Amino acid sequence: MQISEATNGAAIRISPVSPQNTELLASIVALGDRFRSKLGFLPPAVYQQAAEENRLLAAVDGPDLVGYALYGLPGQRIRLTHLCVDPSRRRGGVARLLVDEITRRHQDRLGIILRCRKDYGYEQMWLKLGFEPRDEVDGRGKNPKPLVVWWRNHGHADLFTDLEPTALLTVAMDCNVFADLHAANNWNGAAETQALGAEWLTGLVELVVLPELVAEIGKIPDQPDRRSQLRISTTYKRPRSDRQLADQFVPQLITAARDQLGITLPVKPNDLSDLRYVAEAGAAGVPYVVTRDDNFLRLSEAAQQVCNVRILRPSDVVLHLDELRRAQLYQPGRLLGTSYTTRAVAAGREQEQLIFLDKPGGERLNAFRSRLRELAAQPARWERQQIVDDQGKLFATYCHGGGQEQLQVPLLRVVDGHALSETIARQILFLLRQHCRIVGAEVLRLTDPYLPSTVRAAAQEDGFQPIGDDLIAFVLDKVADTKTVDEHAATLASQFGLELPRLQAPLPAAAASAVERAWWPLKITDAELPTFLVPIKPKYAYDLFGVPEGLLARSDQLGLSREHVYYRAARSSGERVPARILWYASADPTLTLSSVIACSRFDATVVDGIAELHQRYQHLGVWNLADILKHCEGRDEARAIRFSDTEIFPKFVPLKRLKQLASHQSHTLNVQSVFKISSALFQAIYEEGRSAR
């Protein structure tokens, strides 16, 4: 708790809101609702969740609430969602106390980001609170107002060019949600939907219109309302949907609803419309449909099985925004169970790759064809790869080559509009980093002049820097202290005229994690980034990592997905994020590994009910609900450990050697549960595991 004195002399207490303090929570919700026209509406469940996750601060003077701040923690930044002060206490320093407390509590994060409408006239306030304008984007609605992106820097090294990932959460609206936002009448239950129209969601959630929505609008009997909604619908993006594929999905959905849910469809005309929304979303690669129709929501399980589409309430979109965004960008569950493969482009097959022509971007067919031929004509210089499914259908193509110091990528394309486009783009970038590591190249350079937006967004998240029309990333295969890393990176950057933020020891955990991600597989030895030794049974090691090879037949050859989730008992073993994980594969009745096999970046840890965790993170894991229940031995709650960018050691570190390394460091050791280890022991284990390179 922080107790401070505002400028008017009053003692203001700033403290986190307990989820059990229902009276204070109700006061905060009421204060937020009073100013929803500027703040944007939030469902009460969002306030409750923020309190449960320690992301809701209250400013109180005696028994009176005078302000609050609600924020999120996506990645290594803080997203300020609501900052609200009672009008009677404004200009009294309450806002500064709240913002300063957020910074104090999360000083290790890179900074605070927010979006605010320019016409509100709050520029001087944000400047006085230590923010600076970084960007300006269009808001929502028929006549969108400019939004200013404000940033309060915490002074850490930030190697990313963008403030937030540019990828959107794409959600298709059904007719009742669209009507809630735009119809002339106020509908019962419409308040829940208003949260989707909040300005702070601009750039994070993209609402789209499917053909079925347009068809339903056309049936509205009131002519002025019908025409108004049709006009407004044209302001939304309309993703291309394969009608033939959608038609095939409908009977499959009917069968799944009957066999799995015991629901006979269609009974009412609206039932068929609901099925069309799901089918069209699936055929367009849109992963979510939003509705507040309870009958429609019943179909969610069938929709996910048949079309890989989740049906959500508006409040669910806002409540689980960050998890849903990750679900859209990373779908390892889909990849691990498929037969997507990487293979060389056969000579004379360049004609097949013309599907990647960027015609909307102005690329000429003859120029693209000529480029493909030039790359094919130099097999000694360029290695050409493509990603296909088990039917031989192309999903991506890329080409790389160059000297030992720099790996160039003159061609990198992915299929546009497919549900896995973002996933595959991120997979390719990781594969290219791994290839850099193998050949010893420290610079990865994307030179494709028509780089797809999905790839560009993924590259920005991965710390690529713009150099003219190209994007470059450093791939530093080093285990070193901050000073050594800083000097080496500065030397590399000078070759490209780049000025990077200087790294100063000790790097806080968030800053170190960001640097290690941007310059993967770098490991900084003197950073304040903890490492945890996490035991995992061989069966689950194979499910998540494909280790050991040959244990089972596997069709997927894309390698590891960028993100996964592993489930453990809910009790804490002192885990905190960000951190690193060393995976210790133990023994089970089928196999004994008893070795450290891999290293990952530790991104999040969440405790919740088992069913809730599975629903929240099923897109990031390979376990089904029964697996989690069995693993947690009948307990009601479990802990989800979310991790990414795993590197499998070429040389496993067996338990005997692990004990020797710990003994050399006078370090205790526990491989039975999650166990924190020192930086020195991490370095010894990591260097031993990678020593076979």
Disulfide bonds with the S-S distance in Angstrom:
none
